[in-house]
């Protein structure tokens, strides 16, 4: 879902330009507003959406996600981002997620972690779960479940 800029909301602050990892957000020299110069190359990380203080960046949803005639509107708040999906029939779906505010380089690299124990390869958990998630245990489903292998 590539991003696009609403020029009437954009103030040209360059925050989206500075944070875009694929370097496709640029300031139009004529209008002084941001523009996604290569939507097809958008990584869909939505860093620009989260960084925009004016809420001037929206998302083009894919047809299998939201049919034509829809809008995907992010609403950035101080500690979370809310996504509002307006379907063409008038139905509205809303989702809300926290914005992680971790200081740069404050998360230890997995490369510094000790190698996993051999018995961990038989576990369905990802490496170092639940320790890296800072929880005592992961939720489990009550089985019995058939072995897929």
CNS distance restraints for C-alpha pairs under 8 A (distance, minus, plus):
assign (resid   1 and name CA) (resid  44 and name CA) 6.02 0.50 0.50
assign (resid   1 and name CA) (resid  59 and name CA) 5.92 0.50 0.50
assign (resid   1 and name CA) (resid  60 and name CA) 5.14 0.50 0.50
assign (resid   1 and name CA) (resid  61 and name CA) 4.91 0.50 0.50
assign (resid   1 and name CA) (resid  62 and name CA) 6.02 0.50 0.50
assign (resid   2 and name CA) (resid  39 and name CA) 5.49 0.50 0.50
assign (resid   2 and name CA) (resid  40 and name CA) 7.05 0.50 0.50
assign (resid   2 and name CA) (resid  42 and name CA) 5.51 0.50 0.50
assign (resid   2 and name CA) (resid  43 and name CA) 7.65 0.50 0.50
assign (resid   2 and name CA) (resid  44 and name CA) 5.87 0.50 0.50
assign (resid   2 and name CA) (resid  59 and name CA) 5.75 0.50 0.50
assign (resid   2 and name CA) (resid  60 and name CA) 5.57 0.50 0.50
assign (resid   2 and name CA) (resid  61 and name CA) 7.53 0.50 0.50
assign (resid   3 and name CA) (resid  36 and name CA) 6.94 0.50 0.50
assign (resid   3 and name CA) (resid  39 and name CA) 6.82 0.50 0.50
assign (resid   3 and name CA) (resid  42 and name CA) 7.34 0.50 0.50
assign (resid   3 and name CA) (resid  44 and name CA) 7.49 0.50 0.50
assign (resid   3 and name CA) (resid  46 and name CA) 7.54 0.50 0.50
assign (resid   3 and name CA) (resid  49 and name CA) 7.83 0.50 0.50
assign (resid   3 and name CA) (resid  57 and name CA) 6.46 0.50 0.50
assign (resid   3 and name CA) (resid  58 and name CA) 5.65 0.50 0.50
assign (resid   3 and name CA) (resid  59 and name CA) 4.37 0.50 0.50
assign (resid   3 and name CA) (resid  60 and name CA) 6.09 0.50 0.50
assign (resid   4 and name CA) (resid  35 and name CA) 6.86 0.50 0.50
assign (resid   4 and name CA) (resid  36 and name CA) 5.91 0.50 0.50
assign (resid   4 and name CA) (resid  39 and name CA) 7.73 0.50 0.50
assign (resid   4 and name CA) (resid  57 and name CA) 5.62 0.50 0.50
assign (resid   4 and name CA) (resid  58 and name CA) 5.54 0.50 0.50
assign (resid   4 and name CA) (resid  59 and name CA) 6.07 0.50 0.50
assign (resid   4 and name CA) (resid  60 and name CA) 7.22 0.50 0.50
assign (resid   5 and name CA) (resid  10 and name CA) 7.17 0.50 0.50
assign (resid   5 and name CA) (resid  34 and name CA) 6.50 0.50 0.50
assign (resid   5 and name CA) (resid  35 and name CA) 5.78 0.50 0.50
assign (resid   5 and name CA) (resid  36 and name CA) 7.00 0.50 0.50
assign (resid   5 and name CA) (resid  56 and name CA) 5.67 0.50 0.50
assign (resid   5 and name CA) (resid  57 and name CA) 4.47 0.50 0.50
assign (resid   5 and name CA) (resid  58 and name CA) 6.33 0.50 0.50
assign (resid   6 and name CA) (resid  10 and name CA) 6.34 0.50 0.50
assign (resid   6 and name CA) (resid  56 and name CA) 5.13 0.50 0.50
assign (resid   6 and name CA) (resid  57 and name CA) 6.05 0.50 0.50
assign (resid   6 and name CA) (resid  58 and name CA) 7.31 0.50 0.50
assign (resid   7 and name CA) (resid  33 and name CA) 6.23 0.50 0.50
assign (resid   7 and name CA) (resid  34 and name CA) 7.37 0.50 0.50
assign (resid   7 and name CA) (resid  56 and name CA) 7.22 0.50 0.50
assign (resid   8 and name CA) (resid  56 and name CA) 7.88 0.50 0.50
assign (resid   9 and name CA) (resid  54 and name CA) 6.44 0.50 0.50
assign (resid   9 and name CA) (resid  55 and name CA) 7.28 0.50 0.50
assign (resid   9 and name CA) (resid  56 and name CA) 4.98 0.50 0.50
assign (resid  10 and name CA) (resid  33 and name CA) 5.82 0.50 0.50
assign (resid  10 and name CA) (resid  34 and name CA) 6.71 0.50 0.50
assign (resid  10 and name CA) (resid  54 and name CA) 6.56 0.50 0.50
assign (resid  10 and name CA) (resid  56 and name CA) 5.26 0.50 0.50
assign (resid  11 and name CA) (resid  32 and name CA) 7.72 0.50 0.50
assign (resid  11 and name CA) (resid  33 and name CA) 6.22 0.50 0.50
assign (resid  11 and name CA) (resid  54 and name CA) 7.62 0.50 0.50
assign (resid  12 and name CA) (resid  27 and name CA) 6.70 0.50 0.50
assign (resid  12 and name CA) (resid  32 and name CA) 5.68 0.50 0.50
assign (resid  12 and name CA) (resid  33 and name CA) 4.51 0.50 0.50
assign (resid  12 and name CA) (resid  34 and name CA) 5.76 0.50 0.50
assign (resid  14 and name CA) (resid  18 and name CA) 6.15 0.50 0.50
assign (resid  14 and name CA) (resid  26 and name CA) 7.91 0.50 0.50
assign (resid  14 and name CA) (resid  27 and name CA) 7.07 0.50 0.50
assign (resid  14 and name CA) (resid  34 and name CA) 7.16 0.50 0.50
assign (resid  15 and name CA) (resid  19 and name CA) 6.32 0.50 0.50
assign (resid  15 and name CA) (resid  48 and name CA) 7.34 0.50 0.50
assign (resid  15 and name CA) (resid  51 and name CA) 6.16 0.50 0.50
assign (resid  15 and name CA) (resid  52 and name CA) 6.31 0.50 0.50
assign (resid  16 and name CA) (resid  20 and name CA) 5.98 0.50 0.50
assign (resid  16 and name CA) (resid  25 and name CA) 6.41 0.50 0.50
assign (resid  16 and name CA) (resid  34 and name CA) 7.71 0.50 0.50
assign (resid  16 and name CA) (resid  47 and name CA) 7.42 0.50 0.50
assign (resid  16 and name CA) (resid  48 and name CA) 4.39 0.50 0.50
assign (resid  16 and name CA) (resid  49 and name CA) 7.45 0.50 0.50
assign (resid  16 and name CA) (resid  51 and name CA) 6.06 0.50 0.50
assign (resid  16 and name CA) (resid  52 and name CA) 6.11 0.50 0.50
assign (resid  17 and name CA) (resid  23 and name CA) 7.04 0.50 0.50
assign (resid  17 and name CA) (resid  24 and name CA) 7.63 0.50 0.50
assign (resid  17 and name CA) (resid  25 and name CA) 4.85 0.50 0.50
assign (resid  17 and name CA) (resid  26 and name CA) 5.67 0.50 0.50
assign (resid  17 and name CA) (resid  27 and name CA) 7.42 0.50 0.50
assign (resid  17 and name CA) (resid  34 and name CA) 7.57 0.50 0.50
assign (resid  17 and name CA) (resid  48 and name CA) 7.52 0.50 0.50
assign (resid  19 and name CA) (resid  47 and name CA) 6.51 0.50 0.50
assign (resid  19 and name CA) (resid  48 and name CA) 6.37 0.50 0.50
assign (resid  19 and name CA) (resid  51 and name CA) 7.50 0.50 0.50
assign (resid  20 and name CA) (resid  24 and name CA) 6.84 0.50 0.50
assign (resid  20 and name CA) (resid  25 and name CA) 6.38 0.50 0.50
assign (resid  20 and name CA) (resid  47 and name CA) 6.48 0.50 0.50
assign (resid  20 and name CA) (resid  48 and name CA) 6.11 0.50 0.50
assign (resid  21 and name CA) (resid  43 and name CA) 7.94 0.50 0.50
assign (resid  22 and name CA) (resid  41 and name CA) 7.42 0.50 0.50
assign (resid  22 and name CA) (resid  42 and name CA) 6.87 0.50 0.50
assign (resid  22 and name CA) (resid  43 and name CA) 6.87 0.50 0.50
assign (resid  24 and name CA) (resid  36 and name CA) 5.59 0.50 0.50
assign (resid  24 and name CA) (resid  37 and name CA) 5.47 0.50 0.50
assign (resid  24 and name CA) (resid  38 and name CA) 5.72 0.50 0.50
assign (resid  24 and name CA) (resid  39 and name CA) 7.65 0.50 0.50
assign (resid  24 and name CA) (resid  41 and name CA) 7.49 0.50 0.50
assign (resid  24 and name CA) (resid  42 and name CA) 7.19 0.50 0.50
assign (resid  25 and name CA) (resid  34 and name CA) 6.51 0.50 0.50
assign (resid  25 and name CA) (resid  35 and name CA) 5.67 0.50 0.50
assign (resid  25 and name CA) (resid  36 and name CA) 4.64 0.50 0.50
assign (resid  25 and name CA) (resid  37 and name CA) 6.26 0.50 0.50
assign (resid  26 and name CA) (resid  34 and name CA) 5.47 0.50 0.50
assign (resid  26 and name CA) (resid  35 and name CA) 5.46 0.50 0.50
assign (resid  26 and name CA) (resid  36 and name CA) 6.45 0.50 0.50
assign (resid  26 and name CA) (resid  37 and name CA) 6.71 0.50 0.50
assign (resid  27 and name CA) (resid  32 and name CA) 5.83 0.50 0.50
assign (resid  27 and name CA) (resid  33 and name CA) 5.28 0.50 0.50
assign (resid  27 and name CA) (resid  34 and name CA) 4.31 0.50 0.50
assign (resid  27 and name CA) (resid  35 and name CA) 6.10 0.50 0.50
assign (resid  28 and name CA) (resid  32 and name CA) 5.19 0.50 0.50
assign (resid  28 and name CA) (resid  33 and name CA) 5.46 0.50 0.50
assign (resid  28 and name CA) (resid  34 and name CA) 6.00 0.50 0.50
assign (resid  28 and name CA) (resid  35 and name CA) 6.45 0.50 0.50
assign (resid  29 and name CA) (resid  33 and name CA) 7.79 0.50 0.50
assign (resid  38 and name CA) (resid  42 and name CA) 6.93 0.50 0.50
assign (resid  46 and name CA) (resid  50 and name CA) 6.35 0.50 0.50
assign (resid  47 and name CA) (resid  51 and name CA) 6.04 0.50 0.50
assign (resid  48 and name CA) (resid  52 and name CA) 5.98 0.50 0.50
assign (resid  48 and name CA) (resid  57 and name CA) 7.34 0.50 0.50
assign (resid  49 and name CA) (resid  55 and name CA) 7.12 0.50 0.50
assign (resid  49 and name CA) (resid  56 and name CA) 7.87 0.50 0.50
assign (resid  49 and name CA) (resid  57 and name CA) 5.47 0.50 0.50
assign (resid  49 and name CA) (resid  58 and name CA) 7.02 0.50 0.50
assign (resid  49 and name CA) (resid  74 and name CA) 7.07 0.50 0.50
assign (resid  49 and name CA) (resid  76 and name CA) 7.75 0.50 0.50
assign (resid  50 and name CA) (resid  76 and name CA) 6.15 0.50 0.50
assign (resid  50 and name CA) (resid  81 and name CA) 7.10 0.50 0.50
assign (resid  50 and name CA) (resid  99 and name CA) 7.98 0.50 0.50
assign (resid  52 and name CA) (resid  56 and name CA) 6.62 0.50 0.50
assign (resid  52 and name CA) (resid  57 and name CA) 7.00 0.50 0.50
assign (resid  52 and name CA) (resid  76 and name CA) 7.86 0.50 0.50
assign (resid  53 and name CA) (resid  76 and name CA) 7.49 0.50 0.50
assign (resid  55 and name CA) (resid  74 and name CA) 7.08 0.50 0.50
assign (resid  55 and name CA) (resid  75 and name CA) 6.27 0.50 0.50
assign (resid  55 and name CA) (resid  76 and name CA) 6.53 0.50 0.50
assign (resid  57 and name CA) (resid  74 and name CA) 7.69 0.50 0.50
assign (resid  58 and name CA) (resid  72 and name CA) 6.34 0.50 0.50
assign (resid  58 and name CA) (resid  73 and name CA) 5.45 0.50 0.50
assign (resid  58 and name CA) (resid  74 and name CA) 6.29 0.50 0.50
assign (resid  59 and name CA) (resid  71 and name CA) 7.62 0.50 0.50
assign (resid  59 and name CA) (resid  72 and name CA) 5.48 0.50 0.50
assign (resid  59 and name CA) (resid  73 and name CA) 6.80 0.50 0.50
assign (resid  59 and name CA) (resid  74 and name CA) 7.86 0.50 0.50
assign (resid  60 and name CA) (resid  71 and name CA) 7.31 0.50 0.50
assign (resid  60 and name CA) (resid  72 and name CA) 6.66 0.50 0.50
assign (resid  61 and name CA) (resid  65 and name CA) 6.32 0.50 0.50
assign (resid  61 and name CA) (resid  66 and name CA) 5.90 0.50 0.50
assign (resid  61 and name CA) (resid  67 and name CA) 7.99 0.50 0.50
assign (resid  61 and name CA) (resid  70 and name CA) 7.86 0.50 0.50
assign (resid  61 and name CA) (resid  71 and name CA) 7.46 0.50 0.50
assign (resid  61 and name CA) (resid  72 and name CA) 6.49 0.50 0.50
assign (resid  62 and name CA) (resid  66 and name CA) 6.08 0.50 0.50
assign (resid  62 and name CA) (resid  67 and name CA) 7.27 0.50 0.50
assign (resid  63 and name CA) (resid  67 and name CA) 4.51 0.50 0.50
assign (resid  63 and name CA) (resid  68 and name CA) 6.03 0.50 0.50
assign (resid  66 and name CA) (resid  70 and name CA) 6.38 0.50 0.50
assign (resid  66 and name CA) (resid  85 and name CA) 7.89 0.50 0.50
assign (resid  66 and name CA) (resid  87 and name CA) 6.59 0.50 0.50
assign (resid  67 and name CA) (resid  87 and name CA) 7.11 0.50 0.50
assign (resid  67 and name CA) (resid  88 and name CA) 7.23 0.50 0.50
assign (resid  68 and name CA) (resid  88 and name CA) 7.12 0.50 0.50
assign (resid  69 and name CA) (resid  87 and name CA) 6.97 0.50 0.50
assign (resid  69 and name CA) (resid  88 and name CA) 4.91 0.50 0.50
assign (resid  70 and name CA) (resid  85 and name CA) 7.27 0.50 0.50
assign (resid  70 and name CA) (resid  86 and name CA) 5.45 0.50 0.50
assign (resid  70 and name CA) (resid  87 and name CA) 4.60 0.50 0.50
assign (resid  70 and name CA) (resid  88 and name CA) 4.92 0.50 0.50
assign (resid  71 and name CA) (resid  84 and name CA) 7.92 0.50 0.50
assign (resid  71 and name CA) (resid  85 and name CA) 5.86 0.50 0.50
assign (resid  71 and name CA) (resid  86 and name CA) 5.12 0.50 0.50
assign (resid  71 and name CA) (resid  87 and name CA) 6.76 0.50 0.50
assign (resid  72 and name CA) (resid  83 and name CA) 6.87 0.50 0.50
assign (resid  72 and name CA) (resid  84 and name CA) 5.86 0.50 0.50
assign (resid  72 and name CA) (resid  85 and name CA) 4.70 0.50 0.50
assign (resid  72 and name CA) (resid  86 and name CA) 6.48 0.50 0.50
assign (resid  73 and name CA) (resid  83 and name CA) 5.76 0.50 0.50
assign (resid  73 and name CA) (resid  84 and name CA) 5.07 0.50 0.50
assign (resid  73 and name CA) (resid  85 and name CA) 6.39 0.50 0.50
assign (resid  73 and name CA) (resid  86 and name CA) 7.95 0.50 0.50
assign (resid  74 and name CA) (resid  81 and name CA) 6.71 0.50 0.50
assign (resid  74 and name CA) (resid  82 and name CA) 5.66 0.50 0.50
assign (resid  74 and name CA) (resid  83 and name CA) 4.50 0.50 0.50
assign (resid  74 and name CA) (resid  84 and name CA) 6.21 0.50 0.50
assign (resid  75 and name CA) (resid  81 and name CA) 5.68 0.50 0.50
assign (resid  75 and name CA) (resid  82 and name CA) 4.99 0.50 0.50
assign (resid  75 and name CA) (resid  83 and name CA) 6.26 0.50 0.50
assign (resid  75 and name CA) (resid  84 and name CA) 7.69 0.50 0.50
assign (resid  76 and name CA) (resid  80 and name CA) 6.46 0.50 0.50
assign (resid  76 and name CA) (resid  81 and name CA) 4.55 0.50 0.50
assign (resid  76 and name CA) (resid  82 and name CA) 6.39 0.50 0.50
assign (resid  77 and name CA) (resid  81 and name CA) 5.71 0.50 0.50
assign (resid  77 and name CA) (resid  82 and name CA) 7.63 0.50 0.50
assign (resid  79 and name CA) (resid  98 and name CA) 5.92 0.50 0.50
assign (resid  79 and name CA) (resid  99 and name CA) 5.46 0.50 0.50
assign (resid  79 and name CA) (resid 100 and name CA) 7.82 0.50 0.50
assign (resid  80 and name CA) (resid  96 and name CA) 6.84 0.50 0.50
assign (resid  80 and name CA) (resid  97 and name CA) 5.49 0.50 0.50
assign (resid  80 and name CA) (resid  98 and name CA) 3.97 0.50 0.50
assign (resid  80 and name CA) (resid  99 and name CA) 4.67 0.50 0.50
assign (resid  81 and name CA) (resid  96 and name CA) 5.78 0.50 0.50
assign (resid  81 and name CA) (resid  97 and name CA) 5.49 0.50 0.50
assign (resid  81 and name CA) (resid  98 and name CA) 6.24 0.50 0.50
assign (resid  81 and name CA) (resid  99 and name CA) 6.45 0.50 0.50
assign (resid  82 and name CA) (resid  94 and name CA) 6.95 0.50 0.50
assign (resid  82 and name CA) (resid  95 and name CA) 5.65 0.50 0.50
assign (resid  82 and name CA) (resid  96 and name CA) 4.27 0.50 0.50
assign (resid  82 and name CA) (resid  97 and name CA) 6.42 0.50 0.50
assign (resid  83 and name CA) (resid  94 and name CA) 5.57 0.50 0.50
assign (resid  83 and name CA) (resid  95 and name CA) 5.11 0.50 0.50
assign (resid  83 and name CA) (resid  96 and name CA) 6.20 0.50 0.50
assign (resid  84 and name CA) (resid  92 and name CA) 6.86 0.50 0.50
assign (resid  84 and name CA) (resid  93 and name CA) 5.84 0.50 0.50
assign (resid  84 and name CA) (resid  94 and name CA) 4.55 0.50 0.50
assign (resid  84 and name CA) (resid  95 and name CA) 6.64 0.50 0.50
assign (resid  85 and name CA) (resid  92 and name CA) 5.58 0.50 0.50
assign (resid  85 and name CA) (resid  93 and name CA) 5.02 0.50 0.50
assign (resid  85 and name CA) (resid  94 and name CA) 6.19 0.50 0.50
assign (resid  86 and name CA) (resid  90 and name CA) 6.44 0.50 0.50
assign (resid  86 and name CA) (resid  91 and name CA) 6.09 0.50 0.50
assign (resid  86 and name CA) (resid  92 and name CA) 4.68 0.50 0.50
assign (resid  86 and name CA) (resid  93 and name CA) 6.64 0.50 0.50
assign (resid  87 and name CA) (resid  91 and name CA) 5.33 0.50 0.50
assign (resid  87 and name CA) (resid  92 and name CA) 6.18 0.50 0.50
assign (resid 102 and name CA) (resid 106 and name CA) 6.82 0.50 0.50
assign (resid 102 and name CA) (resid 107 and name CA) 7.82 0.50 0.50
assign (resid 108 and name CA) (resid 112 and name CA) 7.07 0.50 0.50
assign (resid 109 and name CA) (resid 113 and name CA) 7.31 0.50 0.50
assign (resid 116 and name CA) (resid 120 and name CA) 6.41 0.50 0.50
assign (resid 116 and name CA) (resid 127 and name CA) 7.08 0.50 0.50
assign (resid 116 and name CA) (resid 128 and name CA) 7.87 0.50 0.50
assign (resid 117 and name CA) (resid 121 and name CA) 7.66 0.50 0.50
assign (resid 119 and name CA) (resid 123 and name CA) 7.35 0.50 0.50
assign (resid 120 and name CA) (resid 125 and name CA) 7.98 0.50 0.50
assign (resid 125 and name CA) (resid 129 and name CA) 6.05 0.50 0.50
assign (resid 128 and name CA) (resid 132 and name CA) 5.99 0.50 0.50
assign (resid 129 and name CA) (resid 133 and name CA) 6.40 0.50 0.50
assign (resid 129 and name CA) (resid 138 and name CA) 7.91 0.50 0.50
assign (resid 130 and name CA) (resid 134 and name CA) 6.32 0.50 0.50
assign (resid 130 and name CA) (resid 135 and name CA) 5.66 0.50 0.50
assign (resid 130 and name CA) (resid 136 and name CA) 6.59 0.50 0.50
assign (resid 130 and name CA) (resid 137 and name CA) 5.86 0.50 0.50
assign (resid 130 and name CA) (resid 138 and name CA) 6.27 0.50 0.50
assign (resid 131 and name CA) (resid 135 and name CA) 6.48 0.50 0.50
assign (resid 131 and name CA) (resid 136 and name CA) 7.55 0.50 0.50
